[in-house]
Amino acid sequence: MAAAITVIPVSGQITAKKTVCTFAMSGTVPNDTGTGAENRFVLTFKVGGVEVGRSQVFGTSPDGAFQFNSYIFPVAGSYTVQLYNVTNPLSESAVLDAATVVVA
């Protein structure tokens, strides 16, 4: 399964400073709870190439899923939501991007 980020509500229906958003990730590298090894991820929120927000560091479920709740975009614009693997902080790597539009 390919990794994906689902933004809720959908692009264009998000109002800056008002709409509470959820980001559902699926298909990422699964964590194997049996071995103790855990992949760590972070979401970044960029508008015009400038990072304006970041999630907490999180691990995914054994099936590669996670849900980040309660983010409010600070300004209107065309955003890139990026999922990064930060398991090794010295070599963060982008996993995937999702585009979303936030209105005023």
Helices and strands as residue ranges (DSSP letters): E 4-8, E 14-15, E 21-26, E 40-47, E 50-54, E 58-59, E 66-71, E 77-85, G 89-91, E 93-103
